[in-house]
Amino acid sequence: MFTYLNECLSSPKIYTQSKTSFWTDEHISKKLLEIHLDPNTDLASRKPDFIEKSVDWIKTILPPTSYATLLDVGCGPGLYTQKFSKSGYFVTGIDFSKHSIEYARNIAKKHMLPIRYLHQNYLDLNLKNSYDLATMIYCDYGALSIQNRKILMQKIYNALKPNGKFLLDVCSVQQYASFEESQTWEILNEGFWSPEKHICINSNRKYEDNTLLNQTVVITQGSTNIYYIWTHCFSKDNLIDEVTEAGFQPVEFYSDIAGRPFSADSMTLAVLLKK
């Protein structure tokens, strides 16, 4: 038992993937949707006032009169897509979470919003020259491995029309610098990770190359699951290297997805790209 737990709690090789996907786990995906919809936390989605500010800024610099078709990558329960649609864009949202997509579709139907939702892994996206604008919001890009980031960049590049734009945000190297490693554990009768009584051991780890890991070991009476959530933190130069390799041209940098002027001290970094 000691040897097994020691293996579970050890630092994995960088970008090791969880054997069990929490995106498709019935219990976890429902809990994640609840967090998305909680207006008092920004653990899964940003708070409503920031989302409102963000959409207002985006439609100012990238108006639907010039960028009519919009693809929101990793749209979750549609908190942005709904507002984009109401602003005049023809919107497609894509997400891997069944519960989030079902919720988004129900809300769109209720409010008669003509939003197209795709329930699929965005790494399997296969669209050609279809959109004027793509967005990827809440630093999802940095959760991918280097190889998967390359795949996604190419997928989005292909999905955009000539001269199309791609707007995304990432965690900055400032966040990496301020990150502190830690390990905690607790016993829960029920929680985010399991509906059963379980032990939850959480480790926050720092890797080289500006990469962070949140590792959670969930032990129940009958199983042990390990979940890895990676975050790569970008410098401006590092991000330029990745996007230009895919064929994009950086247009402008910002401190966040609501258009705050770029600062090297910001915890996030947003960039507008052109195909």
Buried (B, 14 or more C-beta within 10 A) or exposed (E): EEEEEEEBBEEBEBBBEBEEEBBEBEBBBBBBBEEBBEEEEBEBBBEEEBBEBBBEBBBEBBBBEEBBBBBBBBBBBBBBBBBBBEBEBBBBBBBBBBBBBBBBBEBBEEEEBEBEBBBEEBEEBEBEEBBBBBBBBBBBBBBBBEEBBBBBBBBBBBBBBEEBBBBBBBBBBBBBEEBEEEEEEEEBEEBBBBBBEBBBBBBBBBBEEBBBBEBBBBBBEEEEBBBBEBBBBBBBEBBBEBBEEBEBEBEBBBBBBBBBEBBEEBBBBBBBBBB
